[in-house]
């Protein structure tokens, strides 16, 4: 009886301990379930970063009147947006509401906060009051900057024999002109005069070229679809005193392909052929060695067949 009472007391104590443990464990378990539920069913948080494509022009310069000289429109453009963009300036020229032509500036990549001084050049071939509608292209956005007016007093040009283009080369997006001058000249402009519709041909500038000096100038162009075409350039000093015109016939043979070049393909094929021939030659040599060893082995086996005397 005493033993039964002791065992009963022990069991009661164990029950009390177990109940106390469960009482302590249950609140913690409930807290865990609540936290788990809150984690599983937490609403998603979306974070978005607002951006903008925007350009600013803080400097403009052009001639209000030109007389036998090119019109050069200077615009300093700043990328005031939040994305890096390719920027270019377009000028649509009109006379008495009649469209004359479109000129393009350089095409330049600008990071946010970056600036570039763009040039729009035109060698006037008509006289009178001219209006230019200016637009700034940034990424795929077009911003109408405004209008400017100027007067062309005289559009007559005086050709000279001081410029000489000795060589022209082209790739899919560049034209290289090798130019020589008979006398020292400064501020020489290479202005696209005639080119395919839908293309952009950038102007180029030579700060100085000495007498007898040969310079190679790289002109970038951007074509929608490439074909062998002719591009005409005006080569003129800023004062208009020295002028010449040159035609460049783009050659398809000089255009670099976007994929693997054929020269590389031919070299790889030749290397493969040489490798195959080398492997076949080594196999032939091994076969000959095996045959010679076999013959020697047959002779040696015959000499070893000697009867033994006991």
LODRENPA-835963 format. One record per residue: x, y, z negated of N, C-alpha, C in turn; residue number from 0. Coordinates in steps of 0.02 Angstrom, whole numbers. Each point is the difference from the previous one (the first is absolute). Layout:
BEGIN
X / Y / Z / X / Y / Z / X / Y / Z / NUM
...
***
This chain:
BEGIN
41 / -60 / 0 / -41 / 60 / 0 / 43 / 62 / 0 / 0
53 / -4 / -41 / 45 / 57 / -2 / 32 / 13 / 67 / 1
19 / -56 / 33 / 31 / 7 / 66 / -49 / 29 / 50 / 2
-64 / -23 / -4 / -50 / 26 / 46 / -11 / 75 / -9 / 3
-2 / 21 / -67 / -9 / 71 / -13 / 59 / 41 / 27 / 4
61 / -27 / -8 / 59 / 36 / 25 / -2 / 6 / 77 / 5
-19 / -55 / 31 / -4 / 2 / 74 / -53 / 48 / 23 / 6
-56 / 0 / -39 / -54 / 47 / 19 / 23 / 72 / -8 / 7
36 / 14 / -55 / 26 / 67 / -10 / 48 / 20 / 56 / 8
42 / -48 / 18 / 49 / 14 / 54 / -36 / 15 / 65 / 9
-53 / -41 / 14 / -37 / 11 / 62 / -34 / 68 / -1 / 10
-26 / 18 / -61 / -32 / 67 / -5 / 49 / 55 / 13 / 11
60 / -7 / -29 / 51 / 51 / 12 / 18 / 5 / 73 / 12
7 / -60 / 31 / 17 / 0 / 72 / -54 / 32 / 42 / 13
-63 / -13 / -18 / -55 / 31 / 37 / 2 / 76 / -7 / 14
13 / 22 / -66 / 4 / 72 / -10 / 56 / 31 / 41 / 15
59 / -34 / 2 / 57 / 26 / 39 / -19 / 2 / 74 / 16
-31 / -53 / 25 / -18 / -2 / 71 / -49 / 55 / 17 / 17
-51 / 9 / -46 / -49 / 53 / 12 / 33 / 69 / 1 / 18
47 / 9 / -48 / 35 / 64 / -1 / 41 / 10 / 63 / 19
32 / -54 / 25 / 39 / 6 / 62 / -43 / 17 / 59 / 20
-59 / -33 / 3 / -45 / 15 / 55 / -26 / 72 / -3 / 21
-14 / 21 / -65 / -23 / 69 / -7 / 52 / 50 / 25 / 22
65 / -16 / -11 / 54 / 44 / 24 / 11 / -6 / 75 / 23
-10 / -61 / 25 / 14 / -12 / 72 / -54 / 26 / 45 / 24
-64 / -4 / -24 / -56 / 19 / 43 / 3 / 74 / 21 / 25
12 / 47 / -46 / 4 / 71 / 23 / 55 / 12 / 51 / 26
58 / -31 / -11 / 54 / 7 / 49 / -18 / -27 / 68 / 27
-34 / -57 / 0 / -21 / -31 / 63 / -51 / 44 / 36 / 28
-46 / 31 / -40 / -50 / 45 / 30 / 34 / 61 / 31 / 29
49 / 27 / -35 / 38 / 58 / 26 / 34 / -19 / 66 / 30
29 / -60 / 2 / 34 / -24 / 61 / -48 / -4 / 58 / 31
-61 / -28 / -14 / -50 / -5 / 54 / -21 / 69 / 25 / 32
-8 / 48 / -48 / -20 / 67 / 21 / 53 / 33 / 43 / 33
64 / -7 / -21 / 54 / 28 / 39 / 5 / -33 / 68 / 34
-8 / -66 / 2 / 4 / -36 / 64 / -56 / 23 / 46 / 35
-61 / 7 / -29 / -56 / 22 / 42 / 12 / 71 / 26 / 36
27 / 43 / -43 / 13 / 68 / 23 / 53 / 2 / 53 / 37
49 / -46 / -5 / 52 / -2 / 51 / -27 / -25 / 67 / 38
-42 / -51 / -3 / -26 / -30 / 61 / -48 / 48 / 34 / 39
-42 / 34 / -38 / -52 / 42 / 30 / 19 / 74 / 1 / 40
65 / 15 / -8 / 21 / 70 / 2 / -12 / 28 / 70 / 41
-31 / 57 / 7 / -13 / 28 / 67 / 66 / 20 / 34 / 42
6 / -10 / 68 / 62 / 17 / 36 / 10 / 75 / 2 / 43
63 / 22 / -1 / 18 / 70 / 2 / 35 / 13 / 67 / 44
-27 / 44 / 40 / 27 / 17 / 66 / 38 / 65 / -5 / 45
62 / -1 / 27 / 42 / 60 / -1 / 12 / 21 / 73 / 46
-15 / 60 / 16 / 10 / 26 / 68 / 43 / 62 / -3 / 47
44 / 5 / 50 / 44 / 59 / 6 / -22 / 41 / 60 / 48
-21 / 60 / -13 / -23 / 43 / 55 / 60 / 27 / 38 / 49
-6 / 3 / 66 / 54 / 25 / 43 / -29 / 47 / 52 / 50
44 / 35 / 34 / -22 / 47 / 51 / 53 / 6 / 54 / 51
-24 / 14 / 60 / 44 / 14 / 56 / -10 / 74 / 17 / 52
53 / 38 / -10 / -7 / 73 / 6 / 66 / 31 / 23 / 53
-4 / 51 / 40 / 60 / 35 / 25 / -7 / 75 / -14 / 54
57 / 31 / -10 / 1 / 72 / -10 / 52 / 32 / 46 / 55
-15 / 59 / 25 / 45 / 38 / 44 / 18 / 65 / -35 / 56
64 / 8 / -15 / 21 / 60 / -36 / 43 / 47 / 42 / 57
12 / -18 / 64 / 40 / 44 / 42 / -19 / -11 / 73 / 58
-12 / 55 / 36 / -17 / -2 / 71 / 37 / 56 / 35 / 59
29 / -16 / 58 / 36 / 52 / 38 / -7 / -15 / 75 / 60
-14 / 51 / 38 / -3 / -6 / 74 / 6 / 70 / 29 / 61
10 / 2 / 66 / 9 / 65 / 34 / -67 / 25 / 25 / 62
-16 / 62 / -17 / -64 / 29 / 23 / 2 / 14 / 75 / 63
60 / 5 / 28 / 7 / 13 / 72 / 63 / -36 / 24 / 64
-6 / -36 / 56 / 57 / -34 / 30 / 7 / 22 / 72 / 65
63 / 9 / 20 / 15 / 25 / 67 / 54 / -44 / 31 / 66
-22 / -48 / 39 / 48 / -46 / 33 / 36 / -45 / -48 / 67
-25 / -9 / -59 / 32 / -42 / -51 / -51 / -48 / -29 / 68
23 / -53 / -31 / -48 / -48 / -29 / -32 / 27 / -63 / 69
-61 / -21 / -12 / -34 / 15 / -63 / 15 / -56 / -49 / 70
26 / 18 / -59 / 17 / -49 / -52 / -41 / 17 / -62 / 71
-45 / -45 / -17 / -42 / 8 / -59 / 30 / -41 / -57 / 72
18 / 34 / -54 / 30 / -32 / -58 / -52 / -4 / -56 / 73
-7 / -59 / -29 / -46 / -10 / -56 / 34 / -44 / -52 / 74
4 / 25 / -61 / 27 / -40 / -55 / -58 / -34 / -36 / 75
-3 / -66 / 6 / -56 / -38 / -28 / 24 / -39 / -61 / 76
-41 / 2 / -52 / 15 / -38 / -61 / -54 / -53 / -10 / 77
22 / -59 / -19 / -47 / -53 / -18 / -23 / 12 / -71 / 78
-58 / 31 / -8 / -27 / 15 / -66 / -46 / -55 / -26 / 79
-4 / -55 / 36 / -41 / -55 / -22 / 37 / -48 / -46 / 80
-31 / -58 / -10 / 29 / -49 / -47 / 25 / -62 / 36 / 81
2 / 0 / 66 / 24 / -57 / 39 / 51 / 22 / 51 / 82
50 / -42 / 12 / 47 / 14 / 53 / -33 / -7 / 68 / 83
13 / 48 / 45 / -35 / 1 / 64 / 48 / 19 / 56 / 84
-18 / -22 / 60 / 32 / 25 / 61 / -36 / 63 / 21 / 85
37 / 54 / 11 / -29 / 66 / 12 / 23 / 26 / 68 / 86
-45 / 33 / 36 / 17 / 32 / 63 / -47 / 58 / 11 / 87
21 / 48 / 41 / -39 / 61 / 14 / -18 / 1 / 74 / 88
-62 / 16 / 13 / -25 / 2 / 69 / -23 / 71 / 16 / 89
16 / 23 / 61 / -23 / 66 / 23 / -35 / -8 / 67 / 90
-64 / 18 / 2 / -39 / -1 / 63 / -1 / 71 / 27 / 91
26 / 9 / 61 / 8 / 66 / 30 / -56 / 14 / 50 / 92
-27 / 61 / -6 / -55 / 22 / 44 / 16 / 70 / 28 / 93
-26 / 11 / 60 / 0 / 68 / 30 / -71 / 14 / 24 / 94
-31 / 51 / -29 / -69 / 18 / 17 / -46 / -61 / -4 / 95
6 / -36 / -56 / -42 / -59 / -13 / 13 / -58 / 47 / 96
52 / 5 / 41 / 19 / -55 / 44 / 58 / -37 / -31 / 97
-9 / -66 / -9 / 53 / -40 / -32 / 61 / -4 / 46 / 98
60 / 11 / -30 / 62 / -4 / 38 / 37 / -66 / -14 / 99
17 / -11 / -63 / 36 / -61 / -17 / 4 / -7 / -76 / 100
23 / -59 / -21 / 11 / -14 / -71 / 75 / -11 / -12 / 101
25 / 32 / -51 / 70 / -11 / -20 / 1 / -34 / -68 / 102
51 / -41 / -10 / 9 / -35 / -64 / 67 / 18 / -30 / 103
2 / -1 / -66 / 62 / 12 / -36 / 37 / -65 / -10 / 104
51 / 2 / -42 / 33 / -60 / -22 / -50 / -42 / -42 / 105
13 / -64 / -4 / -40 / -44 / -43 / 45 / -20 / -59 / 106
-21 / 20 / -60 / 43 / -8 / -59 / -39 / -33 / -57 / 107
33 / -47 / -35 / -30 / -32 / -58 / 16 / 42 / -62 / 108
-52 / 19 / -37 / 9 / 42 / -59 / -30 / -36 / -61 / 109
40 / -4 / -53 / -26 / -25 / -64 / -36 / 57 / -36 / 110
-40 / -15 / -50 / -34 / 53 / -37 / 49 / 53 / -27 / 111
-14 / 63 / 16 / 44 / 54 / -19 / 54 / 16 / 52 / 112
7 / -41 / 51 / 50 / 11 / 52 / -22 / 53 / 50 / 113
48 / 35 / 29 / -13 / 53 / 49 / 42 / -11 / 62 / 114
-23 / 29 / 56 / 38 / -3 / 63 / -21 / 59 / 43 / 115
50 / 28 / 35 / -13 / 56 / 45 / -12 / -28 / 71 / 116
-63 / 3 / 22 / -19 / -29 / 64 / 5 / 53 / 55 / 117
18 / -24 / 61 / 6 / 43 / 59 / -50 / -21 / 54 / 118
-40 / 46 / 23 / -41 / -10 / 60 / 27 / 47 / 54 / 119
23 / -29 / 55 / 33 / 41 / 52 / -39 / -5 / 65 / 120
-1 / 57 / 35 / -34 / 3 / 65 / 35 / 50 / 44 / 121
21 / -24 / 59 / 28 / 44 / 51 / -58 / 22 / 45 / 122
-22 / 62 / -8 / -61 / 22 / 33 / 8 / -1 / 76 / 123
-52 / -26 / 33 / -1 / 1 / 73 / -58 / 43 / 26 / 124
-33 / 36 / -46 / -53 / 48 / 18 / 10 / 62 / -43 / 125
-22 / 57 / 27 / 4 / 63 / -38 / -70 / 19 / -24 / 126
-1 / 41 / -53 / -64 / 23 / -26 / -6 / -12 / -75 / 127
-61 / 10 / -25 / -13 / -11 / -71 / -14 / -74 / -12 / 128
36 / -28 / -47 / -4 / -72 / -15 / -25 / -9 / -72 / 129
-44 / -49 / -9 / -23 / -18 / -66 / 22 / -71 / -16 / 130
24 / -10 / -61 / 23 / -67 / -21 / -41 / -22 / -61 / 131
-33 / -56 / 7 / -35 / -31 / -56 / 47 / -50 / -34 / 132
14 / 10 / -64 / 50 / -39 / -35 / -34 / -51 / -46 / 133
23 / -61 / 3 / -23 / -54 / -44 / 59 / -35 / -30 / 134
-9 / -22 / -62 / 52 / -39 / -35 / -27 / -70 / -10 / 135
37 / -48 / 24 / -19 / -71 / -9 / 41 / -28 / -58 / 136
-35 / -28 / -49 / 34 / -31 / -57 / -33 / -68 / -12 / 137
42 / -53 / 3 / -27 / -68 / 0 / -52 / -3 / 57 / 138
-61 / -19 / -16 / -52 / -4 / 52 / -51 / 56 / -7 / 139
19 / 53 / -36 / -44 / 57 / -8 / 24 / 58 / 44 / 140
-47 / 39 / 24 / 15 / 59 / 40 / -27 / 62 / -35 / 141
44 / 49 / -11 / -19 / 62 / -33 / 6 / 57 / 50 / 142
-55 / 36 / 9 / 0 / 59 / 44 / 32 / 58 / -38 / 143
59 / 21 / 23 / 34 / 55 / -34 / -29 / 68 / 20 / 144
-12 / 9 / 64 / -26 / 64 / 24 / 25 / 16 / 69 / 145
-4 / 63 / 19 / 19 / 23 / 67 / 54 / 54 / -5 / 146
36 / 6 / 55 / 47 / 55 / 8 / -1 / 21 / 74 / 147
11 / 64 / 11 / -2 / 27 / 68 / 67 / 35 / 15 / 148
21 / -5 / 63 / 60 / 34 / 23 / -7 / 15 / 74 / 149
45 / 42 / 23 / -3 / 22 / 70 / 62 / -22 / 37 / 150
-10 / -29 / 59 / 55 / -19 / 44 / 7 / 55 / 53 / 151
52 / 40 / -6 / 10 / 56 / 46 / 23 / -25 / 68 / 152
46 / -46 / 0 / 29 / -24 / 63 / 13 / -75 / -8 / 153
-25 / -38 / 47 / 11 / -73 / -2 / 51 / -24 / 51 / 154
34 / 47 / 33 / 51 / -18 / 50 / 63 / -25 / -36 / 155
25 / -57 / 23 / 62 / -27 / -30 / 57 / 8 / 50 / 156
60 / 5 / -26 / 59 / 8 / 41 / 44 / -62 / -9 / 157
-2 / -42 / 50 / 38 / -62 / -4 / 75 / 15 / 5 / 158
39 / -39 / -38 / 73 / 7 / 2 / 31 / -68 / 12 / 159
64 / 1 / 17 / 36 / -61 / 13 / 47 / -19 / -57 / 160
-13 / 27 / -59 / 45 / -13 / -56 / -14 / -66 / -36 / 161
-61 / -25 / 7 / -16 / -64 / -31 / 9 / -57 / 50 / 162
25 / -56 / -25 / 8 / -58 / 43 / -14 / -62 / -42 / 163
-51 / -38 / 20 / -17 / -62 / -35 / 34 / -57 / 38 / 164
50 / -30 / -32 / 40 / -51 / 34 / -28 / -70 / -8 / 165
-39 / -12 / -52 / -24 / -68 / -12 / -64 / 2 / -41 / 166
-46 / -45 / 15 / -61 / -7 / -39 / -10 / -74 / -16 / 167
-18 / -14 / -61 / -17 / -68 / -22 / -63 / 4 / -42 / 168
-37 / -55 / -1 / -61 / 0 / -41 / -11 / -69 / -31 / 169
-33 / 2 / -57 / -24 / -60 / -33 / -76 / 7 / -4 / 170
-31 / -39 / -43 / -73 / 1 / -4 / -26 / 63 / -35 / 171
43 / 34 / -37 / -23 / 60 / -36 / 50 / 57 / 0 / 172
54 / -6 / 38 / 51 / 53 / 2 / 26 / 10 / 71 / 173
20 / 62 / 13 / 34 / 18 / 62 / 65 / 33 / -17 / 174
54 / -23 / 29 / 66 / 29 / -12 / 22 / 39 / 63 / 175
11 / 65 / -10 / 24 / 43 / 55 / 72 / 19 / -14 / 176
43 / -13 / 48 / 70 / 22 / -5 / 7 / 65 / 39 / 177
11 / 55 / -36 / -1 / 67 / 29 / 69 / 32 / -4 / 178
18 / 34 / 54 / 62 / 38 / 2 / -16 / 72 / 21 / 179
36 / 48 / -29 / -11 / 70 / 18 / 65 / 30 / 26 / 180
-7 / 44 / 49 / 59 / 32 / 28 / 25 / 58 / -42 / 181
-42 / 23 / -46 / 22 / 54 / -45 / -29 / -11 / -69 / 182
28 / 34 / -49 / -22 / -8 / -69 / -69 / 33 / -9 / 183
-46 / -40 / -27 / -69 / 24 / -10 / -23 / -19 / -69 / 184
-45 / 40 / -27 / -30 / -13 / -65 / -76 / -2 / 5 / 185
-30 / -36 / -47 / -73 / -5 / -4 / -31 / -22 / 67 / 186
19 / -60 / 20 / -27 / -29 / 61 / -59 / -45 / -18 / 187
-56 / 12 / 32 / -61 / -39 / -14 / -12 / -50 / 57 / 188
-19 / -60 / -19 / -22 / -51 / 49 / -74 / -10 / -12 / 189
-41 / 26 / 45 / -73 / 3 / -10 / -35 / -48 / 49 / 190
-42 / -44 / -25 / -39 / -43 / 46 / -47 / 43 / 43 / 191
5 / -8 / 65 / -43 / 39 / 45 / -56 / -43 / 29 / 192
16 / -59 / 21 / -50 / -45 / 30 / 13 / -71 / -24 / 193
-53 / -32 / -24 / 6 / -69 / -25 / -69 / -32 / 2 / 194
-5 / -66 / -7 / -64 / -34 / 7 / -51 / 23 / -52 / 195
-62 / 1 / 20 / -55 / 18 / -44 / -5 / -50 / -58 / 196
-7 / 26 / -60 / -5 / -43 / -59 / 66 / -13 / -34 / 197
55 / 21 / 30 / 66 / -9 / -30 / 18 / 62 / -42 / 198
46 / -9 / -46 / 30 / 55 / -38 / 75 / -1 / 13 / 199
25 / 53 / 28 / 72 / 7 / 12 / 24 / 59 / -42 / 200
48 / -13 / -43 / 23 / 51 / -46 / 50 / 47 / 33 / 201
0 / 64 / -20 / 52 / 46 / 24 / 66 / -13 / -35 / 202
52 / 26 / 28 / 67 / -9 / -30 / 38 / 66 / 7 / 203
49 / 8 / -43 / 38 / 63 / -2 / 74 / -14 / -6 / 204
40 / 35 / 38 / 73 / -3 / -6 / 24 / 67 / -28 / 205
29 / -2 / -59 / 22 / 62 / -32 / 54 / 35 / 41 / 206
47 / -40 / 26 / 56 / 29 / 37 / 31 / -54 / 44 / 207
17 / 19 / 61 / 37 / -43 / 45 / 55 / 42 / 32 / 208
62 / -23 / -6 / 56 / 37 / 27 / 10 / -14 / 74 / 209
37 / 45 / 33 / 13 / -8 / 72 / 39 / -65 / 12 / 210
-26 / -40 / 46 / 33 / -63 / 16 / -16 / -56 / -48 / 211
-36 / 15 / -54 / -16 / -52 / -50 / -57 / -44 / 26 / 212
4 / -63 / -18 / -52 / -49 / 18 / -35 / -21 / -64 / 213
-66 / 8 / -2 / -39 / -19 / -58 / -56 / -47 / 20 / 214
-13 / -49 / -43 / -56 / -46 / 10 / -54 / 17 / -50 / 215
-58 / 15 / 27 / -57 / 22 / -41 / -53 / -55 / 1 / 216
-25 / -17 / -58 / -52 / -52 / -7 / -68 / 34 / -8 / 217
-46 / -17 / 44 / -68 / 28 / -1 / -48 / -58 / -15 / 218
-40 / 8 / -52 / -48 / -52 / -18 / -66 / 11 / 36 / 219
-31 / -55 / 19 / -67 / 5 / 29 / -43 / -58 / -26 / 220
-65 / 10 / 2 / -48 / -48 / -27 / -52 / -14 / 54 / 221
-2 / -62 / 23 / -44 / -18 / 55 / -56 / -45 / -25 / 222
-60 / 10 / 26 / -56 / -43 / -18 / 10 / -69 / 32 / 223
10 / -2 / 65 / 18 / -61 / 36 / 59 / 17 / 45 / 224
52 / -41 / -2 / 61 / 17 / 36 / -3 / -22 / 73 / 225
18 / 45 / 44 / 9 / -14 / 71 / 59 / 41 / 25 / 226
29 / -22 / 55 / 55 / 38 / 29 / -28 / 65 / 30 / 227
13 / 55 / -34 / -26 / 65 / 21 / 56 / 50 / 7 / 228
-18 / 59 / 24 / 48 / 56 / 7 / -18 / 54 / -50 / 229
51 / 24 / -35 / -8 / 55 / -48 / 44 / 58 / 23 / 230
-28 / 59 / 3 / 35 / 60 / 22 / 14 / 44 / -61 / 231
62 / 24 / -5 / 21 / 43 / -56 / 23 / 68 / 27 / 232
-16 / 52 / -39 / 30 / 66 / 11 / 59 / 6 / -48 / 233
58 / 17 / 27 / 60 / 13 / -40 / 13 / 74 / 5 / 234
-8 / 36 / -56 / 2 / 73 / 2 / 27 / 26 / -66 / 235
36 / 55 / 5 / 22 / 35 / -61 / -58 / 41 / -28 / 236
3 / 16 / -64 / -56 / 35 / -32 / -12 / 69 / 31 / 237
52 / 31 / 28 / -10 / 65 / 32 / -23 / -5 / 72 / 238
-3 / -63 / 27 / -25 / -11 / 68 / 49 / 15 / 55 / 239
62 / 18 / -17 / 49 / 18 / 52 / 28 / -60 / 37 / 240
2 / -56 / -33 / 26 / -61 / 32 / -56 / -52 / 2 / 241
-16 / -23 / 60 / -58 / -45 / 7 / 16 / -53 / 53 / 242
-24 / -60 / -13 / 4 / -54 / 49 / -56 / -49 / -17 / 243
-17 / -41 / 48 / -52 / -50 / -9 / 27 / -67 / 23 / 244
-14 / -52 / -38 / 26 / -67 / 16 / -57 / -50 / -7 / 245
-1 / -49 / 46 / -49 / -54 / -1 / 34 / -64 / -22 / 246
-32 / -36 / -44 / 26 / -63 / -26 / -48 / -56 / 18 / 247
24 / -48 / 37 / -40 / -58 / 18 / 13 / -55 / -51 / 248
-51 / -16 / -39 / 8 / -53 / -50 / 7 / -68 / 35 / 249
47 / -39 / -24 / 15 / -64 / 30 / -21 / -56 / -47 / 250
-37 / -47 / 28 / -26 / -55 / -41 / 56 / -46 / -22 / 251
52 / -7 / 40 / 55 / -45 / -17 / 36 / 21 / -63 / 252
-4 / 64 / -17 / 36 / 25 / -58 / -42 / -1 / -63 / 253
-64 / -19 / 7 / -44 / 0 / -58 / 15 / -61 / -43 / 254
10 / 10 / -64 / 14 / -54 / -46 / -65 / -34 / -19 / 255
1 / -67 / 3 / -60 / -37 / -20 / -7 / 0 / -75 / 256
-63 / -5 / -23 / -13 / 0 / -72 / 18 / -67 / -31 / 257
-1 / -54 / 38 / 15 / -66 / -28 / 74 / -17 / 8 / 258
13 / -65 / 13 / 69 / -23 / 7 / 26 / 19 / 69 / 259
60 / 26 / 4 / 29 / 20 / 63 / 22 / -63 / 39 / 260
-4 / 6 / 66 / 17 / -58 / 43 / 73 / -19 / -6 / 261
44 / 49 / -11 / 70 / -17 / -10 / 10 / -45 / -60 / 262
-35 / 14 / -53 / 6 / -42 / -60 / -27 / -70 / 14 / 263
-55 / -4 / 38 / -29 / -66 / 16 / 49 / -41 / 41 / 264
32 / 31 / 49 / 48 / -36 / 43 / 59 / -24 / -41 / 265
25 / 43 / -45 / 58 / -20 / -41 / -18 / -59 / -44 / 266
-60 / 2 / -30 / -22 / -56 / -43 / -6 / -64 / 40 / 267
-27 / 4 / 61 / -7 / -60 / 42 / 68 / -29 / 19 / 268
48 / 44 / 16 / 67 / -24 / 16 / 32 / -34 / -59 / 269
-9 / 28 / -60 / 28 / -31 / -60 / -31 / -68 / -13 / 270
-65 / -6 / 12 / -33 / -65 / -8 / 27 / -52 / 49 / 271
9 / 21 / 63 / 27 / -46 / 51 / 71 / -22 / -19 / 272
42 / 47 / -21 / 68 / -17 / -20 / -1 / -48 / -59 / 273
-45 / 11 / -48 / -5 / -45 / -57 / -20 / -70 / 19 / 274
-49 / -5 / 46 / -22 / -66 / 23 / 56 / -37 / 36 / 275
36 / 37 / 43 / 56 / -31 / 36 / 54 / -23 / -48 / 276
14 / 39 / -52 / 51 / -20 / -48 / -20 / -63 / -38 / 277
-64 / -6 / -17 / -24 / -60 / -34 / 5 / -61 / 45 / 278
-21 / 7 / 63 / 5 / -56 / 47 / 72 / -21 / 11 / 279
45 / 49 / 4 / 70 / -16 / 10 / 29 / -39 / -59 / 280
-19 / 20 / -60 / 24 / -36 / -60 / -28 / -70 / -2 / 281
-63 / -9 / 22 / -28 / -68 / 2 / 37 / -44 / 50 / 282
18 / 27 / 58 / 37 / -39 / 49 / 68 / -21 / -28 / 283
33 / 45 / -35 / 65 / -16 / -29 / -7 / -55 / -53 / 284
-52 / 3 / -40 / -11 / -51 / -50 / -14 / -68 / 31 / 285
-38 / -1 / 55 / -14 / -63 / 34 / 64 / -31 / 28 / 286
43 / 42 / 28 / 63 / -25 / 27 / 44 / -28 / -56 / 287
1 / 33 / -57 / 40 / -25 / -56 / -27 / -66 / -26 / 288
-67 / -6 / -2 / -30 / -63 / -23 / 18 / -57 / 47 / 289
-2 / 13 / 65 / 16 / -52 / 49 / 73 / -22 / -7 / 290
46 / 49 / -7 / 71 / -17 / -7 / 13 / -39 / -64 / 291
-35 / 16 / -54 / 8 / -37 / -62 / -26 / -71 / 7 / 292
-55 / -7 / 37 / -27 / -68 / 10 / 48 / -44 / 38 / 293
33 / 28 / 50 / 48 / -40 / 38 / 59 / -20 / -44 / 294
24 / 46 / -40 / 56 / -16 / -44 / -21 / -52 / -51 / 295
-61 / 3 / -24 / -24 / -49 / -49 / -3 / -70 / 29 / 296
-19 / -7 / 63 / -3 / -66 / 33 / 69 / -30 / 5 / 297
49 / 39 / 17 / 69 / -26 / 7 / 28 / -22 / -67 / 298
-13 / 36 / -51 / 27 / -16 / -66 / -32 / -64 / -26 / 299
-65 / -10 / 14 / -32 / -61 / -24 / 29 / -62 / 32 / 300
20 / 4 / 64 / 30 / -56 / 34 / 68 / -17 / -29 / 301
38 / 49 / -19 / 67 / -14 / -27 / -5 / -29 / -70 / 302
-56 / 12 / -35 / -7 / -27 / -67 / -22 / -73 / 0 / 303
-24 / -24 / 55 / -21 / -70 / 5 / 60 / -46 / 9 / 304
39 / -7 / -53 / 59 / -44 / 1 / -13 / -59 / -48 / 305
7 / -62 / 22 / -13 / -58 / -43 / 49 / -1 / -57 / 306
-25 / -14 / -59 / 41 / -5 / -60 / 23 / -73 / -11 / 307
63 / -9 / -18 / 28 / -66 / -13 / 0 / -13 / -74 / 308
-28 / -54 / -21 / 0 / -19 / -70 / 51 / -54 / -12 / 309
***
